[in-house]
Amino acid sequence: MRIEDICTHFGDDHGRYLGAAVPPIFQNSLFVDYDGKDQVTNADGDRYTYSRIANPTVEGAEAMIAALEGGETARCFSSGMGAVSAAMMKWVEKDCHVICVRHAYGPARNFLDWLGTKFGVRTSFVTGTDIEEMSACVSPQTRLIYLESPSTYVFSIQDLKAVAELAGRHGIRTVIDNTWATPVFQNPLSFGIDMVVHSCSKYLGGHSDIVGGVIIGRSADLRAMTETERAYLGNSMDPNTAWLLQRGLRTLHLRMDRHQENATRVASFLEQHPAVERVVYPGLPSYPQRELAQEQMRGASGVFSFSLRGDPQQTRAFIDRLTWFQKGPSWGGFESLIGGISLDDAGRRYTSFGSSGLRVSVGLENADTLIEDLDRSLAEVPL
Ligand SMILES: Cc1ncc(COP(=O)(O)O)c(C=O)c1O
């Protein structure tokens, strides 16, 4: 099935739901035994028992996301971090070694540090842009390589095929955070990556009204996780959230196209403005890893970074004058957002506003409106 057809019709089963055009929300914690000739079973072939283990509404969203990513199975979690931490827990062992890209989402990195303190897990943080550097870190204890491509602070990308080959040679598992590209623009499993995670709180939901996460991968791995990492840690997605997620997914392809169109126009405007020092957007011809980006992605979403020539006070004044870009920490929703990013030498983000770099999430407003807003604000703050 093509992406547009998966988003609009995957899993349609009108006969199961009295002909309802949209599946209902199974807002129930438990399922009781009943005598039925046509006993319905869950995605693992078992009777439904309890919604922490399996729920039909959650399974509807999972099946759609698995199809979009080209994976065997998906499992939804109560947040993106719920999915990230469960995927890491799946592969790490006491005293093992992990390789992680330096600019990965902060709490994902911090979770590895925490596993280090608690269980002796040692992590090497690498740039991710140099396969030799990654290869030099591999040891007999390495169990996991954790990627985020593009990384959502500095927007660098990793060569997915090369990393999968390196990992395969050493029996190491690979997990990637694909939240930025979404399955519309990138399918990491097709390059040999073992597991994909997403924060559904961003583009997959797309309406800034849910917090959720998902893992896509092999059925055997995810079935095992349903009984361990998800059942024990109790981080399943709730049915209401899953229903909103599936509703968001129905327009994912349309939204991503418009995010890309708007972001390309906004990034191009900024790039030619004299007050702008640098724009890093994987969708622009000037993007440093342009060739690799075109090899492994079909497009670019709406989040990127740029910096102004002025000092932090001027940058702050610029942000404060914007009216259509709201200030907020997340991204990937319908609305445009702007925030500061600043990285220390280790690649950790340590401030949110008034720093040197800016991260923008270009929403679904009219692109001219957004450009006019930026243009006016840049004119009002002499840089
Ligand atoms: C790249 C990335 N991955 C994962 C997460 C975690 O997602 P959640 O906030 O849904 O736990 C975020 C959240 O900002 C993120 O930006």
The ligand as an SDF file (V2000), in Angstrom:
LIG
                    3D

 16 16  0  0  0  0  0  0  0  0999 V2000
   13.8650   13.7290   19.2120 C   0  0  0  0  0  0  0  0  0  0  0  0
   12.9940   13.4200   20.3700 C   0  0  0  0  0  0  0  0  0  0  0  0
   12.8680   12.1370   20.7520 N   0  0  0  0  0  0  0  0  0  0  0  0
   12.1070   11.7900   21.8080 C   0  0  0  0  0  0  0  0  0  0  0  0
   11.4340   12.7480   22.5470 C   0  0  0  0  0  0  0  0  0  0  0  0
   10.6450   12.3330   23.7480 C   0  0  0  0  0  0  0  0  0  0  0  0
    9.3010   12.3620   23.4650 O   0  0  0  0  0  0  0  0  0  0  0  0
    8.1630   12.5990   24.5840 P   0  0  0  0  0  0  0  0  0  0  0  0
    8.2230   14.0340   24.9640 O   0  0  0  0  0  0  0  0  0  0  0  0
    6.9220   12.2060   23.8760 O   0  0  0  0  0  0  0  0  0  0  0  0
    8.4970   11.6980   25.7360 O   0  0  0  0  0  0  0  0  0  0  0  0
   11.5050   14.0880   22.1700 C   0  0  0  0  0  0  0  0  0  0  0  0
   10.7510   15.1210   22.9290 C   0  0  0  0  0  0  0  0  0  0  0  0
   10.9460   16.2990   22.7860 O   0  0  0  0  0  0  0  0  0  0  0  0
   12.3230   14.4420   21.0660 C   0  0  0  0  0  0  0  0  0  0  0  0
   12.4660   15.7140   20.6930 O   0  0  0  0  0  0  0  0  0  0  0  0
  1  2  1  0
  2  3  1  0
  2 15  2  0
  3  4  2  0
  4  5  1  0
  5  6  1  0
  5 12  2  0
  6  7  1  0
  7  8  1  0
  8  9  2  0
  8 10  1  0
  8 11  1  0
 12 13  1  0
 12 15  1  0
 13 14  2  0
 15 16  1  0
M  END
$$$$
